[in-house]
Amino acid sequence: MRNNLWTKGLVVGILLLFVGASVIASPLFVIDDKYSPVKEEKASDCGGSAKDNITLNNYLFLFKTNTQKYWYKINVSQMSDGAPNSTRWYCFPTGEADTTSPNITINFAGSLSDSGGPYWNPTYGTGESLYLFNAGSGHPWYNGYYTNSSLQNEDWIYINLTIYDSDSSVTDVWLNWMNKTGGITTWTNYTYAFTDRSGDFWDINTSGLITTMAGCNYSFDVVANSSGGSNIRNWSKIDIGGNWVRRFVQLNCTQVNITYSPFYVYNLTYYAGDTNKKDRFKHDQGPDGTTHDTGLLRNDTPTDDVELIWCSGYIGLWYDADICVLPFTLSNFYMHIWANNQDSTNIASTGYNKYRSEYYSNILNSVSYKVSDNRSSILWDDTGHGDSHMNHTYFLYTKNHVVSPVLSMTDNSMYEFIYQLESMTAPHQYPAVVSNRSFMSFILFNVPNNVTLNASYVDSDSDNLSDWYELYRSYTNPFISDTDADGQTDWNETQTGSDPNNYLDIIVYNPNPPNTPPMFGTPSPMNGSENNPLSFTWSIPISDSEGDVFDWSIQCSNGQTNSGSSASNGTKSLLLSGLKFLTTYTIWVNSTDPEGSSLYTRAWYTFTTQQNSPPNKPNKPSGTASGKIKILYTYTTSTTDPNGDQVYYNWSWGDGSDSDWFGPFASGATASAIHKWTVKGSYEVKVKAKDPSGAESAWSDPLAITMPTSFNLPLLGFLQRLLERFPNAFPILRYLIEQ
């Protein structure tokens, strides 16, 4: 049973008002919300253990119930019998006096359905010793603890506590909610109560209790009460420098797709005492063994300040952007990194990993680079910034790394991604990565395949260079038109032959070059293509590099043409029809720039049409298989034409006549014909098809017909031939046979 201190105090106060505070026949003890005078006993009558002296203040003392008996030697300051400072012995079933407050451990604060989080349990007082994450341990709070200062899509937080009081039961636990936004801090205290689940576990889910808004920084305190007092525990962590600071999280945030967006390299200031420590950084990450080997990947565009990360052996870059990440599956990442190394041949090996710990060298799917693999080079004097061993020449390396197996990333676990680079040779060769606005080092997550890249991300920075070209040909930043910040756009530098990645290599672009005539792209279908249909649209891109309007015409050797004037850049086309099978045609294209260069561009292309194929063999006719002469019967069939042409049908009735060609019918459609026989007998009906070009199919399988029903008896055949020889003989027999 739990004691409520406020209720107990009220009861005691009322008793004192009625009884009086100066004269009481005997001391009054409060035990488990019950009160009663306790008789004085002899020590020998108690049968329990002796306790220390207790001075009775105001004739009241609080105990927690226990099944064990104790006797107390109690010094009473005044009694009704006028014996002040007397000593009395009392014996009753009780434990020791409740003088301790509850101990609070915050087991979990996040979403159990998510992944990621800090390595240590960040409860104040546990230091860096209580595992929240321990690989393979199966810890119940293994995943989903909200990363510090993260932006979460959830509008709630689930909190689980362990609360222990060695002397008494915990009576109530409260969540004091903090909102620190824009320099203003507000608290909502003693409003949201935790629920006692079992044993020492208490929890709360703020869903439906607390309204949260994007952009607000939330934190909390936990207040636990027992008969021995109260305790408060704030949500905190150890940060850079080893100081305890309050943890925060933003909730109800709108998720953002971070794939194919640049994240740039930044260094970070931390101290020797932070090295090889987990969770010290803002987003619960940690450095390796030096104060300069670990950096960050952020979405801020670099400034002129130089960011340098270096070490004697290897360096790491943690993802660190303040973004509410839309969950995605990481299958590749593209690196654009300026790096150096003392080794004049091998620069480094690079790769990635995903873990919750301080940075350490453990590269997945590493790729090695040689100095000769560089895309560009610059000279930056890093004297005073790094180590005397370091080389001053930095090389640009680009690569699209495959991530295998793929990694699942969420708004919480994204902070576990780290890019790594280490020297390849021993002794260590002091690798370094450098970045600023003129030589930007960055990472792109999930670069689309070439088809998607060219279709959906044609030119992200509008510099006239496609994203694909910038990633894989000029090796520039597809999101910034002047990658090296030298005043010349990447397109201008590719036109003049200067290096768009080297801010010292400048060839001033002439904005007024000689005007050029329009240019033709690749036609559709391609030049020399075969097996083209008899009707289709032929097209070709025409563009003027100066953006001048132009005149154009397209003419086919079959006489069909199309043209336009004062046209702008784009695809021009000619609709072709009535072409012949297996024929080669010529297309002439002409374009003139009358308002610019006054020059023209001419070209000719060819294509060949498909070969005609006859219709497929028609289906076996369907219809009456036996009947009577002089009655019309209907028969059906169908076939398809490989070229999709319409088809005609010719029926052979087996009596020496045929239907002649009739139609046309659509390819695949059912065709029907009627016929009557005038002479009794057995016949075979079959049909064949042809297309408009006269290509005929094979005959269908025949349908056997008898008029009338014939049993094919040898004697009957003999009698029929006999009657044919003597047409006026045997009239009665003739009548019977014809029936």
KEVEXLUM-361441 format. One record per residue (C-alpha): x, z, y; residue in one letter. Coordinates in steps of 0.05 Angstrom, whole numbers, plus 5000, padded with zeros to 4 digits. Layout:
BEGIN
XZYA;...
***
This chain:
BEGIN
500050005000M;502749825068R;502650295128N;500350055195N;504450425247L;499550305303W;493650575261T;497751175238K;499851345308G;492651325331L;490451805275V;496052285291V;494352275365G;487052445351I;489053025306L;493553315358L;487953295410L;483353695365F;488254185334V;492854295393G;500154155400A;502654875407S;499355275351V;498254995281I;497455425219A;502254995182S;506054345193P;502153695186L;505153125144F;502652405143V;503352065075I;500551365061D;495451395117D;492952065090K;494152735123Y;493553445096S;496954125104P;502054215050V;502854905019K;509455255022E;512355294953E;518255634922K;523955184906A;523455364833S;516255124831D;517754424855C;521854174797G;524853624841G;531353494877S;533553844940A;533753435004K;537553525068D;534853945123N;529553605166I;527653855235T;520253795245L;518653495313N;511653585340N;509653835271Y;509453125243L;513952735198F;512652055164L;514351925091F;513251355044K;509851514978T;513951554916N;512251804847T;518252264846Q;517652974872K;522453254924Y;522553914960W;524653965031Y;527754515071K;524254425138I;526354765202N;519954905241V;520655045315S;514355455322Q;508955715275M;502156045287S;504756695258D;509556745317G;515856615277A;519656085317P;525255695286N;523155915218S;525155575154T;519855375105R;520155025037W;515254485020Y;514454084956C;510353454948F;511052764915P;514752344966T;520651894975G;525551925031E;523451845103A;522651115124D;528051015176T;530150275163T;527349625191S;526148995149P;531648505133N;529647775148I;532547145116T;529846465138I;530046075072N;527245425098F;524645105162A;522644375154G;518843905108S;519543985033L;517843245023S;523943015064D;531343005047S;537643215082G;539143825125G;544744325138P;549644555085Y;549245295097W;543045725106N;543345805182P;540346515184T;543946955233Y;548547465200G;549647055137T;555346685170G;557846085131E;556846375062S;549646305039L;548545615008Y;542545205030L;545644594998F;550144624938N;550843974899A;547544024831G;545244734840S;537844574842G;536845054900H;529445094918P;530944944991W;535544374973Y;532443825017N;528243745079G;530844325123Y;530344025193Y;537043805219T;538844145283N;536643775346S;533443225304S;527242835323L;521942895268Q;515742475257N;512043085229E;508043475280D;509044125242W;514244555209I;513844955144Y;517745615145I;519246055085N;522246745091L;525047295048T;523647975080I;526148605048Y;525549335068D;529149835025S;524750425045D;517750165053S;513249565048S;513049035104V;506449085141T;506148435180D;510447845200V;509547415262W;512046735286L;514046745359N;513846015380W;518645735433M;517945095474N;523944935517K;522744285555T;525544045621G;528944705636G;522545105627I;521945575568T;515145825544T;513646305487W;507346425446T;508247105414N;504447505361Y;499346955352T;501446605287Y;501947065226A;505946925163F;502546985095T;505347445041D;505946994980R;509147424926S;514647944923G;518747884986D;516747165003F;512747005066W;511046315094D;507245925146I;505645195159N;504245055232T;500044445217S;493344545250G;495745185284L;500544925337I;499744295378T;506443945388T;508443375433M;514142875431A;520043035476G;519343785471C;524844225441N;521844735394Y;524845365364S;522246035340F;523446765325D;520947165266V;518547875277V;517448335216A;514449035219N;514649605170S;513450355175S;520850435188G;520949985249G;521349255269S;526448695264N;527048025297I;530847415274R;531646785316N;532546085288W;539945965299S;546445635276K;553945675286I;556245125333D;562944865358I;567445455374G;564145895322G;558646155367N;551446305345W;546645875384V;539145745377R;536845165333R;531844655361F;527644085334V;523143565366Q;516543435330L;510942915332N;516042375352C;514741625347T;519241325294Q;523940765314V;526940205271N;534440285279I;536339705233T;540339145266Y;541839565328S;548939735351P;551740445345F;558140545383Y;564240975369V;565141625409Y;570142195401N;568142925402L;571443555429T;572044115379Y;577344635363Y;582244845309A;577545395286G;572144865272D;576344435225T;574244395153N;567744755172K;560844505154K;554944465202D;558944595265R;556843955301F;550343865338K;546843525279H;549743985225D;555843575208Q;563143785205G;570243525217P;576143455172D;582643845181G;584743635252T;581543645321T;581642895329H;580042575261D;572342585266T;568042195314G;560841985324L;556541355322L;551541355380R;546840845411N;549640935482D;553140315510T;560440495521P;563340635590T;570340495615D;572641165586D;576741045524V;574441375460E;580041505410L;579541785340I;585941845299W;589442215244C;595642175201S;591441965140G;584041815151Y;578441865201I;570841905196G;564941725242L;558342085234W;551641775254Y;549442205313D;544041855354A;538042245382D;532841775351I;526741905308C;528841435252V;523641005216L;525441115142P;529040515112F;533340315053T;540540185073L;543139575036S;548839355082N;552339515147F;556539075193Y;562839365225M;566139125289H;572039605294I;578339615336W;583739965295A;591140025286N;596240305238N;603740375233Q;603939925172D;605639225196S;602238905136T;596339335114N;591739625167I;586940065126A;581340105076S;574340245102T;567640435072G;562240955076Y;559041555044N;552841995050K;553542745042Y;552143425073R;558843745086S;564743705132E;568243035133Y;573142915077Y;576142285047S;571442004995N;570141265009I;564840874971L;565640124960N;571940095002S;574639445029V;581939355046S;584438995108Y;591038685126K;593738575195V;592937825183S;585337925174D;584438105248N;579637715292R;583137895357S;588338385385S;589538785448I;595039225475L;592739915498W;597740435518D;595241065483D;601141485506T;598742195518G;592342075480H;594542065408G;600942165369D;607841885382S;607541545314H;601741115335M;602140365347N;599640105415H;596939455387T;589739475364Y;586538945320F;579238745314L;576338755244Y;569438525225T;565938565158K;558938615130N;559439165078H;554739175018V;551739855003V;550939934928S;547140294904P;542540274964V;541440915004L;534741195026S;534941415099M;529841855136T;529342165205D;532642785174N;537742505124S;540441955169M;545442465196Y;548842465128E;551641765138F;559041715154I;563541115164Y;570641225139Q;577440895150L;583941105119E;591040855114S;592740475050M;600040655043T;604041295034A;606641645072P;600541645118H;600841125172Q;596741445228Y;590541005230P;586441015294A;580040725322V;579040595395V;573040385437S;570740295508N;566739785548R;572239255543S;573739345469F;567439605436M;567539885365S;560639905334F;556539905269I;550139525253L;545539775197F;542039255153N;544138595184V;538838075162P;540637505117N;542436845150N;535536535144V;532137135177T;537737215228L;536836495252N;529236515250A;527837195281S;534137385321Y;536136715350V;539836965412D;538737715426S;543037735489D;540937045516S;548036795524D;546936125490N;550536365428L;546236515367S;546737205335D;549336885272W;554836525311Y;556937165347E;557337575283L;560837065239Y;564336565285R;566136855353S;565937585327Y;562737825391T;557238315405N;550537955396P;547038465441F;551638405503I;552937735535S;559937925560D;563138295501T;569838435534D;567138575604A;571938075637D;566537745680G;565837135635Q;560137085586T;561736995512D;558836295516W;563236115575N;569436355539E;567735965476T;567035345520Q;573835445554T;577635665492G;579236365517S;578336975472D;571437295485P;574037955454N;580338025495N;579038255567Y;586138035587L;585037315563D;581036985618I;580036245632I;575036165689V;569135765666Y;567335165708N;559835205721P;559634475743N;562734075687P;561433325681P;554133195663N;553332985591T;547932565557P;542632875511P;544733085442M;541232975375F;540533515322G;539533425248T;533233005232P;527833185183S;528032905131P;535632855131M;539032195140N;539231795076G;533832225042S;530031934983E;523432024947N;519532105012N;511832055011P;508131445039L;505531855098S;509432405134F;512232625201T;519432445217W;522632905270S;529233045306I;531533585356P;533733285423I;536933725476S;540733655541D;546234175550S;545134195625E;537734295617G;536033625649D;529633275630V;530332625591F;526732015564D;526431885490W;523731395438S;523331365362I;521930715326Q;521230565252C;522729895219S;515429865196N;513529785270G;510930475285Q;513630815348T;513131435392N;516331605459S;516232075519G;518932145589S;521332735632S;521633145568A;525133805559S;529434055501N;525734085435G;523833715372T;520933005379K;517132665323S;513932035296L;507932025249L;508931515194L;503631225149S;502230625104G;509230605077L;510830235013K;513530514949F;521030504937L;522630205004T;528430385051T;526430445124Y;530730505187T;529330975245I;532230845314W;532631415364V;534431325438N;534831855493S;536831765566T;538432275620D;536031905682P;536632495731E;543432755706G;548832335676S;544531705672S;547731625604L;544131505538Y;545031715467T;543031255410R;543131355335A;539731065273W;537831395208Y;534931165142T;530231435089F;527331155025T;520231254999T;518431494930Q;517731044870Q;510530894849N;508331184783S;502030954746P;496331434734P;496931884674N;493231684610K;485831844620P;482432384580N;478632154518K;471631934540P;466032444533S;458832244517G;453832074462T;457231904396A;451131614361S;444731314386G;440230714388K;441330024414I;438429784480K;438830484511I;443530654568L;448531204554Y;453231554603T;460631694589Y;465632074631T;473132154638T;478532374688S;485932304702T;491132474754T;496032044793D;503232314800P;503432054871N;496632334888G;493631644897D;486431474885Q;484931144818V;480530594790Y;477730574719Y;476330004669N;472030174608W;472429804542S;465929884503W;468329614435G;463129064433D;467428544467G;465428744538S;468729184591D;466529484657S;471929144699D;475629574750W;471230024793F;472630604840G;476530894874P;476131614851F;480332194877A;486132394832S;483532904783G;476132764797A;471132614741T;468931884736A;462831644697S;460230974671A;453930734634I;453130234578H;448130014525K;449329654460W;444829094436T;447329034366V;447429594316K;454229784291G;460330224300S;464430184364Y;470330504399E;469830684473V;476230754512K;478430744585V;484630614627K;486430744701A;490430424756K;492630614826D;491730204890P;498529884878S;496129614812G;500230064767A;496130164704E;495830744656S;495630714580A;488930684545W;485531334530S;484431574460D;478031234434P;471231554424L;467831304360A;460631064370I;455230864320T;448830484339M;444630704302P;447531274262T;451530964206S;453331294141F;458530764127N;456130644054L;459430044020P;452629793994L;449629824063L;455229404091G;454128904036F;446628864051L;448028764126Q;452728184112R;447527894064L;442027904117L;446727594167E;447927014118R;440526924102F;436927124166P;429826924142N;430227234073A;428327934050F;423828124109P;421828804080I;429129004066L;431128774136R;425629214167Y;427929834129L;435229744148I;433729634222E;429730284223Q;
***
